[in-house]
Structures are given as structure tokens and as C-alpha cells.
């Protein structure tokens, strides 16, 4: 039988552990947020002299079709300028640069490469540097603006 004294002792022992765990998680989240903010600012500075049509600072990359089904999904910054779609994934660092001339179509999809999230994804079909038709997809905050910006880019009305 468990008595009140045992329950009090367990509470006193577990309370600092729980608080310590919360403190560690909070610290990690703050460090990641600062790191992401710093890198976002660096990328935006790189594009300071370009006309940026859309920015998604926390786009979730669902992969590139030509890289196959098994690849790392990750967050990064996605920009649409009047010349290109640019995506830089934070970890592992990966850059996907799709020039305006290589864009074939843009739309939405409920999944990409067998991965889904329950929300529509931004899907871009393009010609890769090897001359093959390829595609990539992202979960973005403002899907409508991204699709509209890429449509304008492809049609030349920006």
C-alpha cells in the first residue's frame, strides 16, 4: 500500500527532474530559433539586390523526385525572385536552385514521394541540370502566395 509520505517523496524527487527537462528543451528551442533566424537573414542579404516575390522562412522540404524515395526531409528558407526559385535546407545543408527558364509547372499536391502531412504541398516541376524532368515539394505557410508568385514568374508577369 502506498502512503501519503511515499507520494510526497516521489513528487519532491521528480519535480526537479521535470523542471530540468523543461529548461533543457526551452534552451534548445531558443538556440535553434536564433540559429535559424541568423541564417535566414544571411540568405535574405544574399538576395538584397533582387526583387523577391515570396519568402517562406520555414519551408518543409519533402524531397526531389530525382533523388529517390529515401532522402532527408528538412526545413529551410524558400525564396521566389523574378529570376528563380531558391531553397536552402538548414540541416543537412542543401541548396536547390531552379532558374526561371527551367520551371515547367507549379501546383499543389497532397503528397510527394510517398510522404504526406495532411496539408497541401507546393509542388514544382522543372528541368534539372541533367536535362531531365524533375519535381520537388514543400509544405509552406502561405501556399497561395507561393503558387501565385511562381505562376507570375513562369508567365513573365512580375
N, C-alpha and C positions, 0 to 999 in steps of 0.2 A: 504494500500500500504506500502511495506517495503522500507525504505530508506537506503542509504549507511551507515548512522550513526548507525542504528539498527544492520545491518550486522556486522559492525566493533565491536560493543559492544558484540554481541553473540560470535564472534571469540575470542575476548580477554577473555571472561569468560570460553569458552570451551577449549581453548589451555592448560591451566594448568591442567585441569581435564584429558585430553588425555595424557599429558606428565606424570602425576602422575600414571595413569593406566599402561602405558608402563613401568615405573620404577618398579612398583609392580610386574608385570608379569616377567620382566627380573630377578628381585631378586629371585622370587620363582623358576624360572628355574635354576638359578645358585645354589641355595641351594639343589635342587633335584639332580642336576648333581653331586655335591660334595658328597652328601649322598650316591648316587648310586656307585660312584667311590670308596668310602671308604669301602662299603660293598662288592663290587667286589674284592677288594684287600684282605679283610678278608677271603673270600671264597677261593681265589686262594692260600693264605698262608696255609689254611687247607689241600690243595691238593699238597703242595710243594714237598712232597716226593713220589708222584705218577706220573706216565707218563700220561700226559694229551694229548689226541688225537685231541680234538676240544674244543673250548670255544666260547660261544655266550653270551657276557656280557649283552645283552638287548633282550633276547628271550621273545616273547609274548605268554604266555600260553593260550591255547584255551580250556583247561579242561581235566578232566579224566573221561572216559566213566562211570565207576562205581559210580561216584558222581552225575550222572544225568545231565539233561539239564540245570538246573538253578544253576550256580555257577559263582563265580567271575573270570573274565579273568584279567590277570595282567602280568607285566613284571618282569623279574628276570634273574639270571645267569644260563646257562645250560652248563654243562661240560660232556665230554665223556672221561673217563680214560680207562686204559686197564682192569679195573675191573667192571665198572659200568657206568650208565647214572645218573647224579645228577642234579637236578633242584631245585633252591631256589627262590621262588617268594618273592618279596620285601614287597608288601602290598596287602592283609594281608599276613603276613609271613606264608609260606607254603613250606615244603620240600617234594620232590618226589625223592626217591632213588630206582633205578631199577638195581639190580645186573645183571651181565653178564649172569648168568645161567637162569634168568627169562625172558630174551629177546626172543621173538618168531619171530618177523619180524619187518622190518623197511621199510618205503617208503614215498611217498608223497600223499597228498590229497588236494583237492580244498576247503574242508570244514570239520568241526568237530563239532559234537553235535549241528548242525544247525547254526553254526557260520562260517562266511567266511570273507575274507579280500581282495579278488581279486588277491591273490598270492598263490602259492603252499605252503602247510604247511608240516613240518616234522611230520610224524605220526609213532608212535612206538606202537607195540602190544606186550604185556607182560603178564606174570602170576603174579597177585598181591599177597600180603601176605596171603590172604584168599584162595589162590589156584585157583582163577577164572581168565579167560582170560579177559584182560582189555586193554585199549588203552589210549593214551594221544597224544596231538598235540601241536605244537608250530610254530609260524611264526619266522623264523630265517634269519639273514643276509646272511649267506653262507650255503645255503641248501645242495649244492653238497658235501661240506666237511663234514657236519654232517652226511649225509646219508652214505658216503664212510667210515667215521670213525666207525659208528655203524655196517656197513656190515663187516668191518675188525674185529671188536670186536666179533661179533657173529661167524665169521668163524675161529677165533683164529689166524689170520694173522695180528699181530700188532707189 
